[in-house]
């Protein structure tokens, strides 16, 4: 389970490209960590510790256990950074659609910001009410964009089991959201 979280850390690192400072990008940090640079590890830890911890605490529902697992994850990153570096080299660059981005920022509107935050709170509340297995499937497939087969490999279950759990998790989450007044959320 820990090595899966360590892979997640490398995946999160790949999600945060920094075009202005390539030398301090997460990819560059992983390369430096693979070379034994402790400062790079400290920077990566500071950048991602809270996010990884929140992810783990959602899955395990125990702050103490989540802190232990998070520490172990970063220890695995330190020990196995060379593997993550190779994985990052194999990933294709995502296409840039900077020209198609809208110039307005929804964060400029306080009402929109409040509505987004409120919906997020409702969703997080509903997710905590799912069974651990259903919460885990939702997290892997929707938040970490894992395919059915990748989720099956991570969980050590057949692909059809993942599909069945996803079906029931979505159904239950839809019911919970509807009870909170969010209609048609998963349609």
Secondary structure, DSSP 8 states (H G I E B T S, - for coil): -HHHHHHHHHHHHHH---TT-GGGSHHHHHHHHHTT-HHHHHHHHHHHHHHHHHHHHHHH--HHHHHHHHHHHHHHHHHHHHHHHHHHHHS------GGG--S--GGGSHHHHHHHHHHHHHHHHHHHTS-HHHHHHHIIIIIS---HHHHHHHHTS-HHHHHHHHHHHHHHHHHHHHHTT-TTTT-
